[in-house]
Amino acid sequence: MKRRFVLGLILLLMLSGVTVQAAPERIVSLVPSVTENLFALGVGDRVVGVTSWCDYPEEASSRTVIGDMGNLNMELLISLEPDLVVGDSGLVQSALDRLEELNIPTFVVNPTTLAEIQTTLIELGEVVGAKERGEELAQAMESRLNELVDSIERTSRTRVFIEVWNEPLMSAGPGSFMDELIVLAGGENIAGDASTPWPMFSEELVLERDPEVIILTCYNLEEALSRPAWQVTTAMQNGDVYEVNPDIYARTTQRLLDALAEVISILDAAAQ
């Protein structure tokens, strides 16, 4: 986890030679997952700016919108006078670089696994003055993860294709949290040997590897079901094609465990 601290975020007290870090009072979030985690940490009241995609929890929609992740309004962001801006380097690195140039305090996250999400909650909690809450959330994630994995009773792995996007066809490969969800749920990701975490994937390879379950994360069930060539797949023939809420699968928050629970349920149904 990469941290960037600016002196404006640090309050130095010369009493007894102790250094105290002041908790930020005006926080701007650059990505939906960060917004969700800040509210989960109990500091949502200090969040003054979010992106247009930050729609969870509902309260986040009442904050000032500073654009979307691909088009941030830096002038508006600066006008909010944040004492901390939090962003994911995997999504908004250029914006974070620009903020650093402007000497605006930033904290950078980039979790790619469930374990790293737990670490993020602890470290972000510490930065915003909610260390104990961060530790509680991380422990709760660990407990629920263990319960979910322990609940699996299947003896064989189901072949799964998770469709992240349809045009062009994109899936989730090794190093992605979606791949981790499939494996933890007892499935075999047919894109698990891809060379990147988010690979383009050919239709021919999908048909060759014959998924038993297809999970769609881009609200395209009708279009997917109408693909002539895909009708030969086991998933299509058995009706095991599922359209899911992409937010819980794509955001690095506690809700990834909701996605895991759903994948486990899907694979259990397909195995019957």
C-alpha positions, 0 to 999 in steps of 0.5 A: 500500500502506497501512502503519501502524506503532506505536511499539511496533514500533520499537526506537530505538538511540542508537548513532551516531544510527542508527534500527533497526527490530526484526523482529517476533517474535509475528505474527498473521495475519487472512487466509489469503493473509497467512498463506501469504505469511508462511510463504513469507517464511520467518517462519512460526515467528513466526506465533502466531495465524491464522484458521480459514480459514488452511489453507495451508501445513499447518503453519499449522493448528497455530497458535492460531485467533482466529476467522474473518475475519467473527468475530475473537476480539479478546480471544484475539488480544490475549492472544497479545501480538502485536508485529505483526498483518497484515491485508488492508483489503479483507477485515478493515478493521473489525478493523484499525481496532479494533486501531489503537484498541487501539494494537496494531501493524498492517501493512495490505495490499490487493493487487488485481493480480499486480504488487501481490502482488509489491510486497506480498511485498517490503514485507511481507518488509521489515517482518518482517525478510525483505527479501531473501526477499521480493525473491526471491519477487517476482522468481520470480513475475515470471519465472514470469509471463513464462514462462507468458504467453510459452507461449501460442500461440493467435491468438484470445481464448476467451470465458470466464465465471468463476463466483465464486458461484452464489446469487446469481450472481456473477462477476469484473469489471475490477479483480479478479485473476481478471479479470487471470488470464483476460486474461493467459491469452488469454481474453475475460472476458464480465464484463470490462465490469462496473461493479465488480470482483465484480459480480452477474451475470444468467443472461440476460447469460451466455446472451446472451454465450455463454461458450465456457468456464465456470470454477466456483470454488465447488464446484458442478459438478453443480448448474451442469451441471443448469441447463436454460437454460445447455445452449445455451451453447457451453461446455455443448455442448462440455463446457468447464465446469471446477470448480477449487480456489477457494483458488488463484484467490481468495488473493493469493499466489504460487499465483495463478500456479498458477491462471494456468497452469491457465486457460491449460491450460483455454483451450488444451484448449477451442481444440482 
